[in-house]
Amino acid sequence: MSEARWGAEDPLRRVLTDRAREARVTLRPQIEVEFQTAAVELASHGLGDSLVSYLVTRWPGYPGRLHWVPLDPPVVERFAFITRTGGVLSPATRVFMDLAHTHTQALQQAADGGPARG
């Protein structure tokens, strides 16, 4: 499993733990790494399976010899920008937020089968 630094606080792990509990099974990761790409590399060398974001399977370095299947139901990731109430955003922060929003929309469109941008 990736995101080792976050452990049980990782949102994906919490969802998977809840789903496992409902199915009356226990998840016990045997190998933990920080990055999803490292988990993919380990899996490509036959050192287990991993759970990664669908977009990692679209990474140019994704090993073609690996097979993936989607989770059912899919796990929805949500991101937010946090600001102080009444705070004023700098022009640079506003541009960054606009770029991040555009990029996440492009990633979602690519995940939904549309053309990838950004």
N, C-alpha and C positions, 0 to 999 in steps of 0.2 A: 504494500500500500504506500501511496505517496503522502505528502504533507505530514511527515512524521513529527515535525516541530509542533503542530497543532494537536496531534493525538486525538483524544476523544472529543475535543472541541471543534474539530474540522466538520463543517456542515455536511459534507458527503458522508463521512463516517457516522455522523448522528443519524442521517436518513437510513443508511445501510444497517446500522445497529437496530433501529426501530423495525425495519422490515424483517430482519433476521429474527428478532424477538417474536414478531407476529407469526413467523413460520416455525417457531420453536427450535431455532438453531442458534449457535453462537459463532460469531466471527472471531477468528484468532489469526491475525496477520503473522506470517513467519518471517518476512523480510519487510523492513520499513525504510523508505528513502524520502528525501525531501521533495524531489521534482518528479512530475509525471513522466517526463522524458526518460529519466533514469529507470523508472518502473517498467517502461516499454522496453528499454534496452535489456533489462534483466529477463523479461518475458521472452524476448527474441533469442536469448541464449538458453532457453529451456528451464529457467530458474523459477517458474511459477506463472501465475496469471495475475492480472492487475485490473483495476478499475480506473479509467481515466476519462476525462472530458472527451466527448465526441470530436471536438475540434483538434485534439491531439492526433486523432487518426487521419487528419488532413494535413499534418505537419510534413514538410517535404522529406524529412529524415525517417518517417514512419516505416518500419520494416515491412515490406510487402508479404513476407512469409507469415505474418500474424493475421489471425482472423478475429473479427470483433462482432459483437451482437449488442443491440441496445438494451438498456434496462426497461422493464415494463412494470409500472409506468415510468417514464423518464423522470430524472431528477432535474428540477428547475433551479438554476442559479440566479440569484438576484444581487445586484450591485447598487450602491448608493453613494452619493457625495454628501458628506455631513458638514454643515456650516452652523455657526452661531446664529441664534435668533437675532434678527436685526443687523447681522453682520453684512459688510459690503465686500463683494468679491473683487479682486484685482482684475484688470483686463486680461492678464496672462492666465489666471485661474479660470476665467470664463471661457477663454479660447481652449484651454486644456479640457475643460468639461465638454465643450462642444465636439472636440476631436474624439474624446473617449466615447461619447454618445454615438457619433457617426461610426466609429470602429466597431462598437458592440452591436450596432444594428447590422453592419455588414457581416459580422461573424454569425449572427442569428440567421440572416438571409442565406448564407452559405450552408449553415446547418440544416436549413429547411429545403435545400436543394436548388436555391437560386444562384445567380452569379456572385462570386466572391469579389469583394473590393477591400482595399485598405489592408 
